Amino acid sequence: MGEPSKRSGEIGEKLTEQILSSIGWIISLHNVPIKCNTAEHVSKSGKQRTTHGEDQIYIYHSPFHDETTNIVHVSVKNNLAKYPAEGTLKSKFKEHIKELQQTIDCAKNSPELKALNTANRSRKNKINTGLLIWLHNDESNIECDIISTLATTRIDQTVKYPVYVIDNARASFLLKTIDDVKRRYADKKINFFYPRIGSSILVEENRVGNSLPLELIASEIIPFTIDTETGISLVFYANQSFSNDSYKKLISYALQFSNGLVREIKIGMPDYNPTKHEQEAQIARMSFSNRDESISPFSFNRSILSLLE
């Protein structure tokens, strides 16, 4: 029993390291033991906990809120086989959330975190957040989505800290977008784009960077800017199927986010097929005939049809 569990944990940590490094989360603390300082925190056997294990702690300054530093407490779970059935999945999820809440509770005032905040010159507002990375290794359904199932879970009212989730489906979407944008623009400067979706009003807050903020990890849209010879292009990757309506909404979002500052906008969707959807895409584009930006769709799932773009 112990050996498979150890093996599963090692695989989960290795996969997590690759996933997070791909989105720019490179400098973080790993496997930090945090002293438990709360009497109510007990183990499954009912004994008082002595420590909590932080799989990773990652800190960054928020591009969406002024004077705010995000402290992300990463918990890694991995199944060698497929995810459990819905009932067990939800009960396990509640256990993982409770464990992460307790870890944050004891970590937020710990000497380790204070030292980390000092080293990172953390800002006035410090937000502690959980990130649960829950993966499985079953090849028959490797892009399995559990987030939609977990969305209906009734969470304990005592939960204090927000928790974001990356499952296999979300991890696959993130990796596909990174792989595709690097392939398409290998010789260009690529940055993540931070749209004005928060409360940031300071001019000096960067709107681009080389790491993906937590808020965008959970988003169905991953935006990039590309520095080209003719200026900056905005590239949107959307985790949704193509339709006239969805494409029209994505054009609207892109135009709002770009605020007239780019000349070219490209919108990637997983199933866009130029042999089927080109006319619908052109009709959707006509709804914005007053805008002169170059706007075009593409698929980020490669096939022979990619040659038609």
C-alpha positions, 0 to 999 in steps of 0.5 A, a space after each residue: 500500500 505504501 509503495 504505490 502511494 509513494 509512487 503516485 505522489 512522486 508522479 504527481 509532484 513531477 507532473 505539477 512541476 512541469 505544469 506550473 513551470 510552463 506557466 512561469 511559476 518557476 521560483 517557489 518553495 517545495 515541501 515545506 513543513 509547517 508547525 501546527 498551532 491550532 488545537 482543532 487540527 487533528 489527524 484522521 485517527 483523532 490525534 493532534 497534528 504536529 505539522 502540515 506539509 506544504 507541497 509548494 508555496 508560490 508568491 507573486 504581485 497581483 496585476 489585477 489589484 493594487 498593492 496586493 501580493 498573492 500567496 498561493 498554497 499548492 496541494 498536489 494529489 494524484 491517482 495512478 488510476 482514474 478519478 473515483 466515482 462521483 460520490 467518492 470524488 466529492 467526499 475526497 474533494 471535501 477532505 482535500 479542501 479541509 486539509 488545505 484550509 488547515 495548512 493555510 491557517 497555520 502557514 499564514 503566520 509561520 516564520 517560513 512565510 514571514 521570511 518568504 514575504 520579506 524576501 519577495 517584498 510583499 505588498 500591503 495587502 496579502 491574500 492567501 489562496 489555495 491551489 489544488 492540483 488533482 491529477 490522474 494517470 489513466 490513459 483511456 481518459 487522460 483529459 477527464 474533467 472533474 471540475 464541472 462535477 465538483 462545482 455542485 459540491 456543498 462546501 463547509 461554511 467554515 471555509 475561509 480561503 478561496 481554492 482554485 482547482 487544476 484537474 487533467 482537463 484544465 492542465 491539458 488546456 493550459 499545456 496545449 495553449 503554451 505548446 501552440 503559442 510557442 510553436 506559432 511564434 517561436 521567434 517572437 517575444 511572447 507574454 501573458 496578457 493581463 486584462 483589466 478585470 480587477 480593481 487595479 488603477 495604477 498606471 505602473 501596473 504591468 499589463 503583460 508578464 511571463 507568468 500566468 496569475 491564479 485568476 487566469 488559470 481558472 479562466 476559459 480564456 488564456 490571452 497572450 501578446 506577441 511582439 511582431 515587426 508590425 506591432 503587438 498582436 493579441 492572441 486569445 485561446 478559448 476553452 470552448 467549442 466554435 459557434 457563431 455566437 461563441 466566436 462573436 462573444 470572443 471577438 467582443 471580449 478581445 476588442 474590450 481587452 485590447 482597448 484599440 491598442 493592437 492591430 491584429 487579434 487571433 482567436 484560438 478554439 479547439 475545434 475550429 475547422 475552416 472547411 466548415 466554419 469559415 463563413 460563420 466566422 466571417 458573418 460573426 466578424 461583420 457584427 463589428 464592421 466599425 472596427 478595422 483590426 485584423 481578426 481571425 480564428 484558428 484551431 489549437 488542436 493540430 491536424 492536416 486542416 491546420 495547413 488551411 489557416 
